[in-house]
Amino acid sequence: MRRPLLALVVLAPLHLPAQPAPVPDIDRFYSLPSLIGTAPRGVAWAGDSRRLAFLWNDEGTNFLDVWVADVAGGPPRRVTRMPHPAMPAPATDYATLRARTAAEQDGGVSAVTWRPRRDELLVTFRGDLWRVPAAGGEPVNLTRTPGAESRATPSPDGGRVAYVRDGDLWTVALDGGAVPVRVTTLAKDGVGVESFRWSRDGAHLALVETDRTAIRTRNIPDVLADEARMVPQRRAFPGEPSERRRVGVVDAGGGDVRWLTLGGDPMDVIHGYAWSPARDELAIDLSDVFVKDRRVLRADAATGAVTELVREREPRNVSAEWWVDWAPDGDAVYFTSDREDDYHVWRVGRTGGAPSRMTRGAFAVFQATVLPRGGVAAVANPGRPEERHLVLARDGRDATTVQVTTRRGTHAPVLSPDGRWAADVFSSDSVPPDLYLHALDGTRGPAQGRRLTTSPSPDFAAYRWAMPQYVTFTNPVDGATLHGRLILPPGHRRGTRLPLVVGSAYSNTVRNQWGGRTAHPLWGLDQVLAHRGYAILAVDVAGSSGHGTAFRRRIRLDYGGIDVEDLAAGVRWAVAEGIADSARVAIWGSSYGGLLTTKSLFTKPALYRAGIAGAPATNVRHALTGEQRVMMRPQEQPAEYDRASARGFAAGLQGSLMLIHGMRDNVVLWQDSAWLAQYLLQLGKDVDFVVLPDAGHGWDLEGLDQTRFAFRKMLDFLDRHLRPASPR
């Protein structure tokens, strides 16, 4: 944990003038060491529930090591110091700059888990497996191979560890320098093991095989090689064949895989599966690729017999936030379903019957964990839709749901095996992510939990942060109640109209957590905008979670339709409230948010002066096959695909558009932005095209030099077109 290098003893009070708060700055916010520190992650509990391991860096860089904390008290201990090359000295030549970026992005340890019945940790570092004493000490290298080991999971008795390498399932004994054993021989080009689970006795492994051979190969340009070339990648469009999956069981020592006959289509999606704690049986949760026909099955691993426990057919469904696991006694299966008002936990007997609801209340369940004595611990949003809290629900017809956490924000708890503790990565609008420990019996520690890590840099507290507020308004098109996250400049005087930036436009953006959308580093960009005099409004558009089943289903067959109207309703609300200057409104977003941005600019030119679209999905026919859960197949819904695709409405642009796109993007193809830029310039429209030659889809996550460059371009564009009145 951070501690000052020098202790200063003050013998008499000092009366110094107050120092002005530092000005928010893109260069400081997106440089290392990070102002907000490094978020802890990868929490893993020891089997006795007395200790937890996690990945962290206490210096604010990206290189993660393993730390261990004791529930009895005391600060966490760093137990690994894995080797990594020093950062190259600053230079201006291309090779050194590339090396500095690689060193900056070096993530160090990628996973940690405990070895059962031993005082040891299993660590994945740069694709190899290591055994590490939990008390600290010299790591022991278990594998050293050209291929990367992933998903390392020890057997229940702690004698072996299973992992995936080069598309096959392997195991290696953890003592005695044993040679790895190849358990399956399934791997070939496009085919491999996706995931696996140990049986309760460690005699068998269940696995999911993914077959991508039917997926069409497309070319992604690489313009940074000595000779420009095209890199073939398997990439399906909606309406084309997608992955095929099947579930099988194999003996832990190797042999033929016994494939289960589950019925349905080979392209059905496996959403989850789990071994029974009492029998050699599996619970399997699967659906069609459109998530309109879901089945929860019980499969006998020895005989292959399959029993359908739950079937949900819903042609209006657009989401699959599903989970399945067994009750501790193996006599029932728990699963999440939104068959009523929103996602909740349900229970069905091992032999079937009518499911019964376990969690009750005006909230949605986003995550669940089985409690050792029955019932579940769940992450839900009771009270306020933008928050996430830990709730407990015991088994039984009259069980009540009890909220455990009360501190406002977003809690991401990981429960101990005995169910008495929760390791909680918590953040809020005012607090960057850190790790806390909660005693679930409610008798120990402060209400907010015991803090285990302190990640922000000491100068974090010197800044004057703009704090969001949460607002509601109505979409007049269908009367839906919408939720927004509004940031105003510090010291803003009511009645002063501001330039408004709507964004980052996407689903699930209205969250009380550091940065709103933690999947992207937008916290600093939003703060810089607020201090330059902008108002920033995020809106949970149709399809977002936590607002009820009917709210999500509004998006069905309507990308770029009702969601665009939701954003427009936010603009009109901000203008009516006297917050926004109607002549100075911009919108921005990336990926699906880029579709929302371009469609908004093209179809509502009177509302928006400018917009920024990062990696915009302007051609929905080129989306991923998973988007068929909203749009179905283009062969069956051609008009809906045409209406959703922004490119067909580009002639409506009256304001200014900036496109930002990485040339290595295989999620939203760079060629779609190139096509749109060419079309707009032929139309005589005002378009800027920022090309990032080395960026994939996550253009704001792939190197801080790239992030700084792109965010500066965005700020300059917005200043040029919206002219904020406040000084920078």
Buried (B, 14 or more C-beta within 10 A) or exposed (E): EEEEEEEEEEEEEEEEEEEEEEEBBBEBBBBBEBBBBBBBBBBBBBBEBEBBBBBBBBBBBBBBBBBBBBBEEEEBBBBBEBEBEEBBEEEEEEEEBBBBBEBBEBEBBBBBBBBBEBEBBBBBBBBBBBBBBBEBEEBBEBBEEEBBBBBBBBBBEBBBBBBBBBBBBBBBBBEEEEEBBEBBEBBEEBBBBBBBBBBBEBBBBBBBBBBBEBBEEBBBBBEEEEEEEEEEEBBBBBBEBBBBBBBBBBBBEBEEBBBBEBEBEEBBBBBBBBBBBBBBBBBBBBBBBBBBBBBBBBBBBEEBEBEEBBEBEBEEBBBBBBBBBBBBEBEBBBBBBBBEEBBBBBBBBBEBEEBBBBBEBEBBBBBBBBBEEBBBBBBBBBEBBBBBBBBBBBBEEEBEBEBBBEBBBBBBBBBBEBBBBBBBBBBBBEBBBBBBBBBBEEEBBEEBBBBBBBBBBEEBEEBBBBEBEBBEBEBEBEEBEBBBBBBBBBEBEEEBBBBBBBBBBBBBBBBBBBBBBBEBBBBBBBBBBBBBBBBBBBBBBBBBBBBBBEBBBBBBBBBBBBBBBBBBBBBBBBBEEEBBBBEBBBBBBBBBBBBBBBBBBBBBEEBBBBBBBBBBBBBBBBBBBBBBBBBBBBEEBEEBBBBBBBBBBBEBBBBBBBBBBBBBBBBBBBBBBBBBBEBBEEEEBBBBBBBBEBBBBBBBBBBBBBBBBBBBBBBEBBBEBBEBEBEE
